[in-house]
Amino acid sequence: MMSEKSARGRSAMGDKGASVAVVNCGELVTLAGPARARVGRELQELGIKKDAALLVLDGRIAEVGSYNDLRARFPAGIEVVDAGGRVVMPGFVDAHTHLVFGGDRVSEFVQRVGGKTYQEIAAAGGGIVSTLRKTREASEAELADAALRHADWFLRGGTTTIEAKSGYGQTVESELKILRVIAELKERTALRMIATVLAAHVVPPEFKQDRAGYVRLVTEEMLPAVAGHMLAQYCDVFCDEHAFTVDEARVILTAAKRRGFGLRMHVEQFASDGGAQLAAEVGATTADHLEYTERAGIDALKAAGVQPVLVPGSVFALGRSKYPDARAMIEAGLAPVLATDFNPGSSPMTSMAFVISLAALYMKMLPAEAIVGATMNAAASLDMADEVGSLEPGKQADFVIHEFRDYREIAYYVAAPMRPQVYVAGRRVA
């Protein structure tokens, strides 16, 4: 886990970025406000400034306001970028990804199209176990090369910060290998990353008859090794019908909490089994998926201050129809986050813009609510709300100039071939 806050989410941009003045912003979506998760009516407050300008000095936002007010304070010789009257907004923050893995699962995609279910494929030796084998066999260099390609996809789509999980190794060395790759990528790409250890993804085949033995391996060897090398800030557990039980997850999360990890959870993707209540009980930062979570689970999350991370892309990609009840969560006062759940099996997508469209169409989130979920609320769930997620003085200058002139078009033009201009620490990276 990272002991220094300044180390969290660092990218290859380094501590000192570029200086630039962005002018002619038709809609500057600042999301200005308190550096915390937003709830209720706050989800519709985007802090939009019309015909605005943005001054960036050494990679951080110095001032936001009208061009007439700011131009007299532009340093001599500063690069000026004309936004062309388009939407300028914070880079997306994707708070649930599986960035690093070996191989792919294209053949399983074809099986699902042909009528096989996710669970049937997994029972036949596919699914996560298939990726487990390929990841264990891959070298660190091979994993890094593949993950760099994925990182580029995120950046080109306007995502500037991600959470990246392990979980496709499930031996001490393989989990450390994945987390070392994430640490390496922080130095090789502009994409900011927060690492999460997901050793408890599924029970690996060699422990099928000794589930308790694998739980001990995670708690007594894997988590101490990850903590000792300071390779992850969070610990995640997949608590669901084909992964870990509530009791098993409780043991792992309790051990992780003792070692100083923040807690995240995959819960109730396929069934309502008490996973949401466990997230509340252990004080998890987030509960992710929640497709089958009922009112009691929503109330428990609210009482404990747990943020729901909703991943409609995985529902869509699996050809399912049961989406999380985002409206009930918003009405209960929760602070929803949107994420891609990028992974080789159930959600091979990196586009946060597409996720925003899915959230609007199938979870009935207003475009403004979805954008908050994909920026400020996501940043808060990663303890980065004081660094990214909004465009305010002092924050990292991670922003995107979209092709659109109205922020609502991001949700409206579903899967449009957007070509945003993407900046991290004031430098154009895509």
ZIGIVEN-V119087 format. One record per residue. N is the residue number from 1. RES is the residue in one letter. PSI is psi as a letter, one per 20 degrees, with the letter a starting at -180 (none if undefined). NEAR is the number of other ideal C-beta (glycine too) atoms within 12 Angstrom. D_FIRST is the distance of its C-alpha to the first C-alpha in Angstrom with 1 decimal. Layout:
N|RES|PSI|NEAR|D_FIRST / N|RES|PSI|NEAR|D_FIRST
This chain:
1|M|q|32|0.0 / 2|M|p|31|3.8 / 3|S|i|16|6.3 / 4|E|p|11|9.2 / 5|K|h|17|10.5 / 6|S|i|14|12.8 / 7|A|i|24|10.3 / 8|R|p|32|9.5 / 9|G|j|41|12.1 / 10|R|q|35|13.9 / 11|S|r|36|16.7 / 12|A|i|23|19.3 / 13|M|i|33|21.4 / 14|G|a|20|19.8 / 15|D|h|14|20.0 / 16|K|o|16|23.8 / 17|G|b|32|25.3 / 18|A|r|27|28.9 / 19|S|p|28|31.7 / 20|V|q|36|33.7 / 21|A|p|35|36.0 / 22|V|o|44|36.2 / 23|V|r|33|39.6 / 24|N|l|26|41.6 / 25|C|o|39|38.9 / 26|G|g|30|41.0 / 27|E|o|32|38.2 / 28|L|o|42|35.3 / 29|V|n|45|32.9 / 30|T|h|36|30.8 / 31|L|k|45|29.3 / 32|A|q|30|29.6 / 33|G|a|26|28.9 / 34|P|q|20|26.4 / 35|A|m|22|22.7 / 36|R|r|23|21.9 / 37|A|q|39|22.7 / 38|R|q|39|26.4 / 39|V|r|30|28.7 / 40|G|c|19|32.4 / 41|R|h|16|34.6 / 42|E|h|26|31.8 / 43|L|i|36|30.9 / 44|Q|j|24|34.1 / 45|E|n|23|33.8 / 46|L|i|37|32.8 / 47|G|l|30|34.1 / 48|I|p|28|36.2 / 49|K|p|31|38.2 / 50|K|q|23|41.2 / 51|D|l|22|42.4 / 52|A|r|36|39.5 / 53|A|q|37|37.8 / 54|L|p|47|34.3 / 55|L|p|37|33.9 / 56|V|p|41|30.8 / 57|L|p|26|30.4 / 58|D|l|23|27.9 / 59|G|i|30|25.7 / 60|R|q|32|25.6 / 61|I|p|38|28.2 / 62|A|g|29|30.9 / 63|E|q|31|33.4 / 64|V|p|36|34.4 / 65|G|a|29|38.0 / 66|S|q|21|41.4 / 67|Y|g|29|42.4 / 68|N|h|13|45.4 / 69|D|h|17|43.3 / 70|L|h|30|40.7 / 71|R|h|21|42.8 / 72|A|i|15|44.3 / 73|R|j|18|40.9 / 74|F|p|26|39.8 / 75|P|q|19|39.5 / 76|A|p|10|42.2 / 77|G|j|9|41.4 / 78|I|q|24|38.3 / 79|E|p|21|37.8 / 80|V|p|22|39.1 / 81|V|p|29|38.1 / 82|D|o|20|40.5 / 83|A|i|35|38.8 / 84|G|k|19|42.3 / 85|G|j|22|42.3 / 86|R|r|33|39.5 / 87|V|p|40|36.4 / 88|V|p|48|33.5 / 89|M|r|53|30.3 / 90|P|q|50|26.5 / 91|G|q|55|24.7 / 92|F|q|52|23.6 / 93|V|o|51|20.0 / 94|D|o|56|19.4 / 95|A|j|55|16.8 / 96|H|n|54|17.3 / 97|T|q|51|17.7 / 98|H|m|46|17.6 / 99|L|h|47|17.9 / 100|V|p|47|17.9 / 101|F|r|43|20.6 / 102|G|q|31|23.7 / 103|G|b|24|27.2 / 104|D|a|22|28.4 / 105|R|l|33|30.3 / 106|V|g|16|33.3 / 107|S|h|20|35.7 / 108|E|h|33|34.1 / 109|F|g|25|34.6 / 110|V|h|14|38.2 / 111|Q|g|22|38.4 / 112|R|g|26|37.1 / 113|V|h|15|39.7 / 114|G|i|13|42.2 / 115|G|i|11|41.6 / 116|K|q|21|39.0 / 117|T|r|22|36.3 / 118|Y|g|32|32.5 / 119|Q|h|25|32.9 / 120|E|g|17|35.9 / 121|I|g|29|34.2 / 122|A|g|32|31.2 / 123|A|h|18|33.7 / 124|A|j|16|35.4 / 125|G|j|16|32.3 / 126|G|b|33|31.1 / 127|G|b|36|28.3 / 128|I|h|40|24.7 / 129|V|h|31|26.0 / 130|S|g|33|27.9 / 131|T|h|41|24.9 / 132|L|g|39|23.1 / 133|R|g|25|26.0 / 134|K|h|27|26.0 / 135|T|g|40|22.3 / 136|R|h|29|22.5 / 137|E|h|19|25.6 / 138|A|q|27|24.3 / 139|S|r|17|23.2 / 140|E|g|27|20.1 / 141|A|g|16|22.6 / 142|E|g|22|24.3 / 143|L|g|35|21.2 / 144|A|g|29|20.3 / 145|D|g|21|23.9 / 146|A|g|29|24.0 / 147|A|h|44|20.8 / 148|L|h|28|22.2 / 149|R|g|24|25.2 / 150|H|g|37|23.3 / 151|A|h|41|21.5 / 152|D|h|23|25.0 / 153|W|g|29|26.3 / 154|F|g|44|23.8 / 155|L|g|40|24.7 / 156|R|h|30|28.4 / 157|G|j|38|28.3 / 158|G|j|46|27.0 / 159|T|p|52|23.3 / 160|T|i|50|21.2 / 161|T|p|52|17.7 / 162|I|q|50|16.2 / 163|E|p|47|13.4 / 164|A|p|50|13.2 / 165|K|q|50|12.7 / 166|S|b|47|13.1 / 167|G|i|48|15.8 / 168|Y|k|45|18.7 / 169|G|f|44|18.1 / 170|Q|k|37|17.9 / 171|T|r|27|18.2 / 172|V|g|27|15.6 / 173|E|h|21|16.5 / 174|S|h|37|17.1 / 175|E|g|43|13.7 / 176|L|h|32|12.1 / 177|K|g|35|15.0 / 178|I|g|47|14.2 / 179|L|h|47|10.6 / 180|R|h|31|12.1 / 181|V|g|41|14.8 / 182|I|g|50|12.7 / 183|A|h|32|11.3 / 184|E|g|27|15.0 / 185|L|h|37|16.3 / 186|K|h|34|14.7 / 187|E|i|22|17.0 / 188|R|i|23|19.9 / 189|T|q|37|20.4 / 190|A|i|40|20.9 / 191|L|p|47|18.9 / 192|R|q|45|15.8 / 193|M|p|50|12.9 / 194|I|p|46|9.9 / 195|A|q|47|8.2 / 196|T|p|51|8.6 / 197|V|p|50|9.2 / 198|L|l|51|12.9 / 199|A|h|52|14.2 / 200|A|m|47|16.6 / 201|H|f|44|18.5 / 202|V|r|38|21.9 / 203|V|p|32|23.2 / 204|P|q|36|24.0 / 205|P|h|23|27.7 / 206|E|i|18|27.6 / 207|F|j|24|26.4 / 208|K|h|14|28.9 / 209|Q|j|11|30.9 / 210|D|m|14|28.1 / 211|R|g|25|25.7 / 212|A|h|19|24.9 / 213|G|h|18|24.1 / 214|Y|h|31|21.5 / 215|V|g|31|19.9 / 216|R|g|21|19.8 / 217|L|g|29|18.4 / 218|V|g|46|15.4 / 219|T|h|33|14.9 / 220|E|i|20|16.0 / 221|E|g|23|14.9 / 222|M|g|42|12.6 / 223|L|g|42|9.8 / 224|P|h|28|10.2 / 225|A|g|30|10.3 / 226|V|g|44|7.1 / 227|A|g|31|5.3 / 228|G|h|18|8.0 / 229|H|i|24|7.6 / 230|M|l|24|4.1 / 231|L|i|39|5.2 / 232|A|q|44|4.0 / 233|Q|h|40|4.1 / 234|Y|q|46|7.0 / 235|C|p|47|9.2 / 236|D|q|50|12.8 / 237|V|p|50|16.1 / 238|F|o|45|19.4 / 239|C|o|47|21.9 / 240|D|r|39|25.4 / 241|E|h|23|28.6 / 242|H|j|26|27.8 / 243|A|d|39|24.2 / 244|F|q|37|23.0 / 245|T|r|26|25.1 / 246|V|g|30|24.2 / 247|D|g|20|24.4 / 248|E|g|31|22.1 / 249|A|h|44|19.5 / 250|R|g|30|19.8 / 251|V|g|28|19.1 / 252|I|g|45|15.9 / 253|L|h|45|14.6 / 254|T|g|25|15.7 / 255|A|g|32|13.9 / 256|A|g|40|10.5 / 257|K|h|26|11.4 / 258|R|h|18|12.3 / 259|R|j|28|9.0 / 260|G|j|21|7.6 / 261|F|q|40|6.5 / 262|G|q|34|8.9 / 263|L|p|45|11.7 / 264|R|q|50|13.7 / 265|M|p|53|16.8 / 266|H|p|48|19.6 / 267|V|q|50|22.7 / 268|E|l|39|26.5 / 269|Q|h|40|26.9 / 270|F|i|29|29.9 / 271|A|q|25|31.0 / 272|S|o|27|30.8 / 273|D|j|31|29.5 / 274|G|j|28|27.7 / 275|G|h|46|24.3 / 276|A|g|49|24.4 / 277|Q|h|33|25.4 / 278|L|g|37|22.6 / 279|A|g|44|20.1 / 280|A|g|33|22.0 / 281|E|g|28|22.2 / 282|V|i|35|18.5 / 283|G|k|25|17.7 / 284|A|q|42|15.9 / 285|T|g|42|15.2 / 286|T|q|49|17.1 / 287|A|p|55|19.7 / 288|D|q|52|20.5 / 289|H|e|45|23.9 / 290|L|k|50|26.2 / 291|E|h|39|29.3 / 292|Y|j|27|31.0 / 293|T|p|45|29.8 / 294|E|a|24|32.7 / 295|R|h|18|33.6 / 296|A|h|20|32.3 / 297|G|g|40|28.8 / 298|I|g|35|29.0 / 299|D|h|21|30.2 / 300|A|g|32|27.4 / 301|L|g|43|24.8 / 302|K|g|30|26.7 / 303|A|h|19|27.1 / 304|A|i|26|23.3 / 305|G|k|23|22.4 / 306|V|p|42|20.5 / 307|Q|p|46|20.7 / 308|P|p|53|22.4 / 309|V|o|56|21.3 / 310|L|p|52|24.5 / 311|V|m|50|25.0 / 312|P|h|48|28.7 / 313|G|h|40|28.5 / 314|S|h|39|27.8 / 315|V|g|32|30.8 / 316|F|g|30|32.9 / 317|A|h|29|31.9 / 318|L|i|34|32.6 / 319|G|k|19|36.0 / 320|R|r|25|35.4 / 321|S|i|11|36.8 / 322|K|n|23|34.7 / 323|Y|q|33|32.5 / 324|P|q|46|30.4 / 325|D|m|31|32.6 / 326|A|h|38|31.1 / 327|R|g|22|34.2 / 328|A|h|27|33.9 / 329|M|g|43|30.3 / 330|I|g|35|31.3 / 331|E|h|21|34.3 / 332|A|i|27|32.3 / 333|G|j|24|30.3 / 334|L|r|43|27.0 / 335|A|n|39|25.0 / 336|P|q|53|24.9 / 337|V|q|55|22.6 / 338|L|q|54|23.9 / 339|A|r|55|22.1 / 340|T|h|47|23.4 / 341|D|k|45|21.6 / 342|F|p|39|22.3 / 343|N|r|40|22.6 / 344|P|i|37|25.5 / 345|G|f|38|27.2 / 346|S|i|42|27.5 / 347|S|m|35|26.6 / 348|P|m|29|27.2 / 349|M|q|37|27.2 / 350|T|i|35|25.3 / 351|S|o|38|27.7 / 352|M|h|51|26.6 / 353|A|g|45|30.3 / 354|F|h|39|31.4 / 355|V|g|51|29.0 / 356|I|g|48|30.5 / 357|S|g|32|34.0 / 358|L|g|37|33.1 / 359|A|h|44|31.8 / 360|A|g|32|35.1 / 361|L|h|23|37.4 / 362|Y|i|30|36.0 / 363|M|j|36|34.1 / 364|K|k|24|36.4 / 365|M|p|38|33.9 / 366|L|q|27|35.6 / 367|P|h|32|34.6 / 368|A|g|34|33.3 / 369|E|g|40|31.2 / 370|A|h|43|29.7 / 371|I|g|51|28.9 / 372|V|g|49|27.2 / 373|G|h|53|25.2 / 374|A|j|59|24.3 / 375|T|e|53|23.3 / 376|M|g|52|22.8 / 377|N|h|50|21.9 / 378|A|g|54|19.4 / 379|A|g|46|17.8 / 380|A|h|37|17.8 / 381|S|i|48|16.1 / 382|L|j|43|13.1 / 383|D|k|31|13.4 / 384|M|j|42|15.1 / 385|A|h|36|18.7 / 386|D|j|24|19.3 / 387|E|g|37|18.7 / 388|V|r|49|20.0 / 389|G|i|48|22.2 / 390|S|r|45|25.3 / 391|L|n|48|27.6 / 392|E|q|35|28.1 / 393|P|p|21|28.5 / 394|G|i|21|25.4 / 395|K|r|37|23.2 / 396|Q|p|44|22.2 / 397|A|m|45|25.4 / 398|D|o|48|24.1 / 399|F|r|52|27.3 / 400|V|p|47|29.7 / 401|I|o|37|33.5 / 402|H|r|40|34.7 / 403|E|i|25|38.2 / 404|F|r|30|39.2 / 405|R|i|25|40.9 / 406|D|p|24|39.9 / 407|Y|h|41|36.3 / 408|R|i|26|37.7 / 409|E|h|25|38.7 / 410|I|g|42|35.1 / 411|A|h|35|35.5 / 412|Y|g|21|39.3 / 413|Y|n|23|39.4 / 414|V|p|21|37.7 / 415|A|k|20|36.2 / 416|A|q|20|38.0 / 417|P|m|13|37.4 / 418|M|q|31|35.7 / 419|R|m|17|35.2 / 420|P|q|35|33.1 / 421|Q|p|30|32.5 / 422|V|p|36|28.8 / 423|Y|p|39|27.4 / 424|V|p|43|23.9 / 425|A|k|38|24.0 / 426|G|i|37|27.7 / 427|R|p|30|28.2 / 428|R|p|28|29.7 / 429|V|i|33|27.7 / 430|A|none|28|29.7
